Amino acid sequence: MPEMKPSRDGYGLGLVDLGEKDERVVVLGADLTSSTRANWFKDKFPDRFFSTGIAEANMTNIAAGLSLVGRIPFVCTYGVFVAGRAWDQVRTTVCYANLNVKLGGAHGGISVGPDGATHQALEDIALMRCLPNMTVVVACDAVETRKATVAIGEMHGPAYVRFGREPIPVITDDATPFTLGKAETFRDGSDLSIIACGYMVGEALTAAETLDKEDKVSARVINLHTVKPIDREAIAKAASETGAIVAAEEHQVMGGFGSAVAEVVTAESPVPMRFVGIQYRFGESGEPEELLDECGCTARFIVDAAREALKQKK
């Protein structure tokens, strides 16, 4: 049984790592300081933390101003708020001017559970990835989220990192390679490729084991943590070598991670493809495990999608 840890813990640790390395790093919170783990930075560097209250749009503009005087601001709130309420400020103030502002989006996906539809970010990947200049990262566990947070802090330009609240399996360690924009193959295979981000990477590995055991199917599993800029070479290689693709995300399928993968597949190496994720619906309150299964975000849905894609494979 792997260790279970919330990916938000990785975000909090990453902020502290950055704070120790670079005095220019500052953090802003919108009354969600503990929920985003930004309080870990606040406790260690109180003079570099700013609470703006529940005012995400203003917080984003304040961050933009701080970036213009040489600071590296991290905006910390729920993904649904920074991608929704503050989208105009993210688009026009931050991305249009290509400012060095970092956005941390907590409560990503349906697994938030009891907080319900208003707090579940199911559209944030789509909203963020369509913005010019924006980098978008959805790491697969707490260890990788820590690396991703540090990585976006060390690059220049706007960036969004998405993370969740509930404990999820830790499937990487400190030695696992992580480079922004570069996918990692977690399991090799020849019959089809499962390309996933975030929590769904672990589910993809489980699905690959099931396909091997029950169908004698060799499934490649690719952790595509950087949604943008996307690793076109890895996707094209997977499509050409395995001949079928399944994209898996804890997010709406329309316009999200799977759509980003499909844009590359259709241009570089068209093959049968299926999408696993939330199918055009809002979330609801419930236990995380129940919601993930009800909304199609578990391994068994990846297995079904893989079998469908393989039927179409020439």
C-alpha positions as CSV (number, residue, x, y, z in Angstrom):
1,M,0.0,0.0,0.0
2,P,1.6,3.3,-1.1
3,E,1.9,6.2,1.2
4,M,-1.1,8.6,1.0
5,K,-0.6,12.4,1.1
6,P,-2.5,15.4,-0.3
7,S,-0.8,17.1,-3.2
8,R,-1.5,20.4,-1.5
9,D,1.2,19.4,1.0
10,G,3.6,19.4,-1.8
11,Y,2.6,22.9,-2.8
12,G,3.1,24.2,0.7
13,L,6.5,22.6,1.0
14,G,7.5,23.9,-2.5
15,L,6.6,27.5,-1.3
16,V,8.9,27.1,1.7
17,D,11.7,25.7,-0.5
18,L,11.4,28.7,-2.8
19,G,11.2,31.1,0.2
20,E,14.5,29.8,1.5
21,K,16.2,30.1,-1.8
22,D,15.0,33.5,-3.0
23,E,14.0,36.5,-0.9
24,R,12.0,37.9,-3.9
25,V,9.4,35.2,-3.4
26,V,6.2,36.5,-1.7
27,V,2.9,34.7,-1.1
28,L,-0.7,36.1,-1.2
29,G,-3.7,34.4,0.3
30,A,-7.5,35.0,0.1
31,D,-8.7,33.6,3.5
32,L,-7.8,30.1,2.4
33,T,-4.3,30.1,3.8
34,S,-4.5,26.8,5.6
35,S,-6.5,25.1,2.9
36,T,-3.8,25.9,0.3
37,R,-0.9,25.2,2.8
38,A,0.3,28.7,2.2
39,N,0.3,29.0,6.0
40,W,3.5,27.0,6.0
41,F,5.2,29.9,4.1
42,K,3.4,32.5,6.3
43,D,4.7,30.9,9.5
44,K,8.3,30.9,8.3
45,F,8.3,34.2,6.4
46,P,5.6,36.4,7.9
47,D,7.0,39.6,6.4
48,R,6.6,38.1,2.9
49,F,3.0,37.0,3.2
50,F,0.0,39.2,2.4
51,S,-3.7,38.4,3.2
52,T,-6.1,40.1,0.8
53,G,-9.3,38.7,2.2
54,I,-11.9,37.1,-0.1
55,A,-10.9,39.2,-3.1
56,E,-9.3,37.0,-5.7
57,A,-9.4,39.6,-8.5
58,N,-7.8,42.3,-6.4
59,M,-5.3,39.7,-5.1
60,T,-4.3,38.9,-8.7
61,N,-3.8,42.6,-9.5
62,I,-1.7,43.1,-6.4
63,A,0.4,40.2,-7.4
64,A,0.8,41.8,-10.9
65,G,2.1,45.0,-9.2
66,L,4.5,43.1,-7.0
67,S,5.9,41.4,-10.0
68,L,6.6,44.7,-11.7
69,V,8.8,45.7,-8.8
70,G,10.9,42.5,-9.0
71,R,9.0,40.2,-6.6
72,I,7.9,36.7,-7.5
73,P,4.4,36.5,-6.2
74,F,2.4,33.3,-5.6
75,V,-1.4,33.7,-5.6
76,C,-3.0,31.0,-3.4
77,T,-6.7,30.1,-3.5
78,Y,-9.0,27.5,-4.9
79,G,-8.6,26.7,-8.6
80,V,-12.3,27.4,-9.3
81,F,-11.8,30.9,-7.9
82,V,-8.6,31.9,-9.6
83,A,-9.6,30.4,-12.9
84,G,-13.2,31.8,-12.5
85,R,-13.6,35.0,-10.5
86,A,-10.1,36.3,-11.3
87,W,-9.9,35.1,-15.0
88,D,-10.2,38.6,-16.4
89,Q,-7.3,39.8,-14.2
90,V,-5.3,36.7,-15.1
91,R,-5.9,37.2,-18.8
92,T,-5.6,40.9,-19.2
93,T,-3.3,42.0,-16.4
94,V,-1.0,39.0,-16.0
95,C,-0.9,37.1,-19.3
96,Y,-1.3,40.0,-21.7
97,A,1.7,41.7,-20.1
98,N,3.5,38.4,-19.6
99,L,4.1,39.1,-15.9
100,N,6.0,36.9,-13.6
101,V,3.0,35.9,-11.5
102,K,2.4,32.3,-10.2
103,L,-1.1,30.9,-9.5
104,G,-1.7,28.1,-7.1
105,G,-5.1,26.4,-7.6
106,A,-6.3,24.1,-4.8
107,H,-9.3,21.8,-4.7
108,G,-8.7,20.6,-8.2
109,G,-11.1,18.1,-9.5
110,I,-14.1,16.2,-8.1
111,S,-12.1,14.6,-5.2
112,V,-12.7,17.7,-3.0
113,G,-15.8,15.7,-2.0
114,P,-18.2,17.3,0.5
115,D,-17.4,20.9,-0.4
116,G,-19.6,20.4,-3.5
117,A,-19.9,21.9,-7.0
118,T,-19.2,25.5,-6.0
119,H,-15.7,24.6,-4.8
120,Q,-14.7,21.8,-7.2
121,A,-12.5,23.1,-10.0
122,L,-13.6,21.1,-13.0
123,E,-12.9,23.6,-15.8
124,D,-9.7,25.3,-14.6
125,I,-7.3,23.4,-17.0
126,A,-9.3,24.5,-20.0
127,L,-9.6,28.1,-18.8
128,M,-5.8,28.4,-18.1
129,R,-4.4,26.5,-21.0
130,C,-6.1,28.7,-23.6
131,L,-4.3,31.8,-22.3
132,P,-1.2,33.0,-24.2
133,N,2.1,33.0,-22.2
134,M,0.5,30.7,-19.4
135,T,2.3,27.6,-18.2
136,V,0.0,24.9,-16.8
137,V,1.1,22.0,-14.5
138,V,-1.0,19.2,-12.9
139,A,1.4,17.0,-11.0
140,C,0.6,13.4,-10.1
141,D,1.3,13.4,-6.3
142,A,2.6,15.4,-3.4
143,V,6.3,14.8,-4.2
144,E,5.8,15.9,-7.8
145,T,3.7,18.9,-6.8
146,R,6.6,20.1,-4.6
147,K,8.9,19.9,-7.6
148,A,6.4,21.6,-9.9
149,T,6.0,24.5,-7.5
150,V,9.7,25.1,-7.2
151,A,10.0,24.8,-11.0
152,I,7.4,27.4,-11.8
153,G,9.0,29.7,-9.2
154,E,12.3,29.4,-11.0
155,M,11.0,30.1,-14.5
156,H,9.9,33.5,-15.8
157,G,6.4,34.2,-16.8
158,P,2.8,33.4,-15.7
159,A,2.2,29.8,-14.5
160,Y,-0.6,27.8,-12.9
161,V,-0.1,24.7,-10.7
162,R,-3.2,22.7,-9.8
163,F,-3.4,20.5,-6.7
164,G,-6.0,18.7,-4.5
165,R,-7.1,18.4,-0.9
166,E,-7.6,14.7,-0.3
167,P,-4.7,12.3,0.3
168,I,-3.7,10.4,-2.8
169,P,-1.1,7.7,-3.4
170,V,2.5,8.9,-3.6
171,I,3.8,7.2,-6.7
172,T,7.1,9.2,-7.2
173,D,10.1,10.0,-5.1
174,D,12.8,12.5,-5.0
175,A,14.8,10.6,-7.6
176,T,11.9,10.6,-10.2
177,P,12.8,12.9,-13.1
178,F,10.8,16.1,-13.4
179,T,11.4,18.7,-16.0
180,L,8.8,21.3,-17.0
181,G,7.4,20.5,-20.5
182,K,8.8,17.0,-20.6
183,A,6.6,13.9,-20.1
184,E,7.8,10.8,-18.3
185,T,7.0,7.2,-19.2
186,F,6.0,5.4,-16.0
187,R,5.3,2.1,-17.7
188,D,6.3,0.9,-21.1
189,G,3.9,-0.8,-23.5
190,S,3.3,-1.5,-27.1
191,D,-0.5,-2.0,-27.7
192,L,-1.8,1.4,-26.7
193,S,-0.8,4.5,-24.6
194,I,-2.6,5.9,-21.6
195,I,-1.6,9.6,-21.1
196,A,-2.7,11.1,-17.9
197,C,-2.1,14.0,-15.5
198,G,-2.7,14.5,-11.8
199,Y,-4.5,11.9,-9.7
200,M,-5.4,10.0,-12.9
201,V,-1.7,8.9,-13.4
202,G,-2.0,6.5,-10.5
203,E,-5.4,5.2,-11.8
204,A,-3.7,4.8,-15.2
205,L,-1.1,2.5,-13.7
206,T,-3.8,0.4,-12.1
207,A,-5.7,0.2,-15.3
208,A,-2.6,-0.9,-17.2
209,E,-2.1,-3.7,-14.7
210,T,-5.7,-4.8,-15.2
211,L,-5.4,-4.7,-19.0
212,D,-2.2,-6.8,-18.8
213,K,-3.8,-9.4,-16.5
214,E,-7.3,-9.7,-18.1
215,D,-6.7,-8.8,-21.8
216,K,-3.0,-9.5,-22.3
217,V,-2.7,-5.9,-23.5
218,S,0.6,-4.1,-23.1
219,A,-0.3,-0.5,-22.1
220,R,2.2,2.4,-22.0
221,V,1.5,4.9,-19.2
222,I,2.8,8.4,-19.6
223,N,2.7,11.1,-16.9
224,L,2.1,14.3,-18.8
225,H,2.4,16.7,-15.9
226,T,2.9,19.8,-17.9
227,V,-0.3,20.5,-19.9
228,K,1.3,23.5,-21.4
229,P,3.8,23.8,-23.0
230,I,2.9,20.2,-24.0
231,D,5.4,17.6,-24.9
232,R,4.5,17.1,-28.5
233,E,7.3,14.7,-29.2
234,A,6.3,12.2,-26.4
235,I,2.7,12.2,-27.6
236,A,3.5,11.7,-31.2
237,K,5.9,9.0,-30.4
238,A,3.3,7.2,-28.3
239,A,0.7,7.5,-31.0
240,S,3.0,6.2,-33.7
241,E,4.5,3.3,-31.7
242,T,1.3,2.0,-30.0
243,G,-1.4,3.0,-32.4
244,A,-4.1,4.0,-29.9
245,I,-4.4,6.6,-27.1
246,V,-6.5,7.1,-24.0
247,A,-6.3,10.5,-22.2
248,A,-7.3,10.6,-18.6
249,E,-8.0,13.6,-16.4
250,E,-9.9,14.6,-13.3
251,H,-11.5,17.5,-15.2
252,Q,-14.2,18.2,-17.8
253,V,-13.3,16.4,-21.0
254,M,-14.3,19.4,-23.1
255,G,-11.4,21.7,-23.7
256,G,-9.2,20.2,-21.0
257,F,-6.2,17.9,-20.8
258,G,-7.5,15.3,-23.2
259,S,-8.3,18.0,-25.8
260,A,-4.7,19.3,-25.5
261,V,-3.4,15.7,-26.2
262,A,-5.9,15.3,-29.1
263,E,-4.6,18.5,-30.7
264,V,-1.2,16.9,-31.0
265,V,-2.4,13.4,-32.0
266,T,-4.6,14.7,-34.9
267,A,-1.7,16.9,-36.2
268,E,1.2,14.5,-35.7
269,S,0.0,10.9,-35.9
270,P,-3.8,10.4,-36.0
271,V,-4.8,7.2,-34.2
272,P,-8.0,6.0,-32.4
273,M,-8.4,7.9,-29.2
274,R,-10.7,7.9,-26.2
275,F,-11.3,10.5,-23.4
276,V,-11.7,9.6,-19.7
277,G,-12.8,12.4,-17.4
278,I,-15.9,14.3,-16.3
279,Q,-18.5,14.3,-19.0
280,Y,-20.2,17.7,-19.2
281,R,-21.7,17.9,-15.7
282,F,-21.2,19.8,-12.5
283,G,-20.0,18.0,-9.4
284,E,-21.9,17.5,-6.1
285,S,-21.2,16.8,-2.5
286,G,-20.2,13.3,-1.5
287,E,-17.3,11.1,-0.4
288,P,-14.3,11.5,-2.7
289,E,-14.1,7.9,-3.7
290,E,-17.8,7.8,-4.5
291,L,-17.6,11.0,-6.6
292,L,-14.6,9.9,-8.5
293,D,-16.3,6.7,-9.5
294,E,-19.7,8.3,-10.3
295,C,-17.9,10.9,-12.5
296,G,-15.9,8.4,-14.4
297,C,-12.5,9.2,-12.9
298,T,-11.3,5.7,-11.8
299,A,-9.2,2.9,-13.3
300,R,-12.2,0.9,-14.5
301,F,-13.2,3.7,-16.9
302,I,-9.7,3.8,-18.3
303,V,-9.9,0.0,-18.9
304,D,-13.2,0.4,-20.7
305,A,-11.9,3.3,-22.8
306,A,-8.8,1.3,-23.7
307,R,-10.8,-1.7,-24.9
308,E,-12.9,0.6,-27.1
309,A,-9.8,2.3,-28.6
310,L,-8.2,-1.1,-29.3
311,K,-11.3,-2.2,-31.3
312,Q,-10.8,0.7,-33.7
313,K,-7.0,0.1,-34.0
314,K,-6.0,-1.0,-37.4
